Amino acid sequence: MTELPPIALRVRPAPFEPTWALFNRLALRHGCESRSEFARQVSFTDRRHLIRDLECGRNQPDIARLTGFPLETLVRNSITHTDDGSVLAGELVSRSGNMAMTCNFARI
């Protein structure tokens, strides 16, 4: 995988902000009309499911490298899917295997 270079324009992460929300604000900061447009501008190796992956708690290592924000914080602030279910802040919040259902959990 190609190393992602840090981006020039950044945002200050809000407390408890999940990865997908940080990515959305970065898209706005870069003048993009959609997060898909921003995803095309950023050098991800595989963008096919980038937005869905962000909403479902994946791709945090890429976003951490891109923003310089600590990976541990992104993981803690975002719902991630494990074999046991969906986890947020180290707590199991759903045993459902339905990622579409848990992707919308904790949206503001």
C-alpha positions as CSV (number, residue, x, y, z in Angstrom):
1,M,0.0,0.0,0.0
2,T,1.2,3.5,-0.8
3,E,1.9,5.7,2.2
4,L,-0.7,8.6,2.3
5,P,1.0,12.0,2.6
6,P,-0.5,14.4,5.1
7,I,-2.9,16.9,3.7
8,A,-2.2,20.6,3.8
9,L,-5.6,21.9,5.0
10,R,-6.7,20.4,8.3
11,V,-9.5,20.8,10.8
12,R,-9.3,20.6,14.6
13,P,-11.0,17.3,15.6
14,A,-14.0,17.8,17.9
15,P,-14.1,15.7,21.1
16,F,-15.5,12.3,20.5
17,E,-15.8,13.0,16.7
18,P,-16.0,9.7,14.7
19,T,-13.8,9.2,11.7
20,W,-16.6,9.7,9.2
21,A,-17.5,13.1,10.7
22,L,-13.9,14.2,10.6
23,F,-13.6,13.1,7.0
24,N,-16.8,15.1,6.1
25,R,-15.4,18.2,7.7
26,L,-12.1,17.8,5.9
27,A,-14.1,17.6,2.6
28,L,-15.8,20.9,3.4
29,R,-12.5,22.5,4.4
30,H,-11.0,21.5,1.0
31,G,-14.0,23.1,-0.8
32,C,-15.5,19.9,-2.0
33,E,-19.2,19.6,-2.7
34,S,-19.3,16.0,-1.5
35,R,-17.2,13.6,0.5
36,S,-16.9,11.4,-2.6
37,E,-15.3,14.4,-4.4
38,F,-12.8,14.7,-1.6
39,A,-12.2,10.9,-1.6
40,R,-11.2,11.2,-5.3
41,Q,-8.7,14.0,-4.5
42,V,-7.0,12.1,-1.8
43,S,-4.6,9.3,-2.8
44,F,-6.4,6.3,-1.3
45,T,-5.4,3.0,-3.0
46,D,-9.0,1.7,-2.9
47,R,-11.8,4.2,-3.0
48,R,-14.6,1.8,-4.1
49,H,-16.1,1.5,-0.7
50,L,-14.3,4.3,1.1
51,I,-17.4,6.3,2.3
52,R,-19.2,3.1,3.6
53,D,-16.0,1.9,5.2
54,L,-15.6,5.2,7.0
55,E,-19.2,5.1,8.3
56,C,-18.7,1.6,9.5
57,G,-15.5,2.2,11.4
58,R,-12.9,1.1,8.9
59,N,-10.0,3.0,7.3
60,Q,-9.0,4.7,10.5
61,P,-5.3,4.0,9.9
62,D,-5.5,5.9,6.5
63,I,-7.3,8.8,8.0
64,A,-4.9,9.0,10.9
65,R,-1.9,9.1,8.5
66,L,-3.7,11.7,6.4
67,T,-4.6,14.0,9.2
68,G,-1.9,13.3,11.8
69,F,-4.6,12.6,14.3
70,P,-3.9,9.7,16.8
71,L,-5.2,6.4,15.5
72,E,-6.2,5.3,19.0
73,T,-8.5,8.3,19.3
74,L,-10.2,7.7,15.9
75,V,-10.8,4.1,16.8
76,R,-12.2,5.0,20.2
77,N,-14.6,7.6,18.8
78,S,-15.9,5.5,15.9
79,I,-18.1,2.4,15.8
80,T,-16.0,-0.6,14.7
81,H,-17.2,-4.0,13.8
82,T,-15.8,-7.1,15.4
83,D,-16.8,-10.8,15.4
84,D,-18.8,-10.1,18.6
85,G,-20.7,-7.1,17.2
86,S,-20.3,-3.3,17.1
87,V,-18.0,-1.6,19.5
88,L,-17.9,2.1,20.5
89,A,-15.4,3.5,23.0
90,G,-14.4,0.0,24.0
91,E,-18.0,-1.0,24.8
92,L,-20.2,-3.5,22.9
93,V,-23.2,-1.5,21.7
94,S,-24.8,-4.0,19.4
95,R,-24.6,-7.7,18.7
96,S,-26.2,-7.2,15.3
97,G,-24.3,-8.4,12.3
98,N,-26.2,-5.8,10.3
99,M,-23.6,-3.1,9.6
100,A,-26.1,-0.8,7.9
101,M,-28.1,-0.6,11.1
102,T,-25.1,0.2,13.4
103,C,-23.5,2.6,10.9
104,N,-26.2,5.1,11.8
105,F,-25.8,4.6,15.5
106,A,-24.6,7.7,17.4
107,R,-25.0,10.2,14.6
108,I,-25.5,13.7,15.6
